[in-house]
Amino acid sequence: MELEFTGPVWFWKGPAPWHFVSAPDDECGALEAVSAQVSYGWGMIPVAARIGRTRWTTSLFPKDGGYAVPLKLAVLRAEEIEVGDVVSLHLTVDA
């Protein structure tokens, strides 16, 4: 399954601070449909992700009935992304 969407980057200040982009509701329905087949626990969904020319692997976090895409610091630096920037993501889920 391949998904493409845009969204603003937000910051979570928890005990392990991290940057995320929330998947839109339309994409969350498709992700939920395949989650039982691909999740390795706690609802996490492994994906290959791309922003611009930067690619990485990660896992989507279930959050507030949807999914959040974590952005590694290396991705933020490579693509010069800051909190509040709207980015375009391409995700591949092997389902």
N, C-alpha and C positions, 0 to 999 in steps of 0.2 A: 504494500500500500504506500502511495506517495501523497504527501500533503504539502501545500504551499499556502502561506498566509503571512500577514503583517501584524505587528503589534508593538506597543511601547515596552521598553525595558524598564523593569522595576527592581528594587533592591529589598532584600529581606535581611533584617538586622539581627536575626536570631543568634544562638550560640556559635553557629558556623555561618557567617554572613555569605550571601550568594546573590547573583543577579539572575533574573528570570524574564521570560516572555510568556504570557498566558495564551493558550490555544483558544481560538474563538469557539463559541458554542457549536457551530455546524461541524467543525472538525472533531470536537469532543465526542459527539455521537458516534462517528466512525471509529474513533479510538476505543471507545467503550465496547463497541461491537467485537473488536478483535482482542481486547485485553485478556480474556480468559485463555486464549491460545498462546499469547506471547509473554505475559507477565511472569516475572520470576519471584514475585512476592510483594506484598503490601500495595499491589496495584501498579507497581512501576512497569513502564513499557520501554524496552530498549529500542533506540533509534540511531540512525546515521543522520546527522544534521549538517546543514550548510547555510551560512550567511555570507553573501558576496563570494569571495574566492576561498574562504576558510571552511574547512570540513572537520568534523569531529564526531566521536561517538559519545552518547550519553543516555540517560533514561529519563522519561517524562515522570514527573511527580504528580500524583493525584492531589488536587487542591480545590476546595470549595465546590465540589461537584464537577470540576473540569480537570484540566491538566496544565502544568507549568513546565516550560522548557528551560533547564538550567544552562546558563552561558558561562563557559570557562573564562578565566581571566585572560588566557592566551587569545581567545576569540575576541574579547572586548578590545584588547590592545591591537591585534592584527587589523581589525576593521574600524578602529578608532570610534568605538561605541561608548556612549555615556548613558546614565540613567535618564529616562524620558525620551530618548531617541526612538523613533519608530523604525523597526527593522523588518526585512523580508526574510522569512525562513523557509527552507525546503527540508522536509523530514521524510525519511524512508523507514518504514516498519516492515520487517520480514515476517509476513503472516502466511 
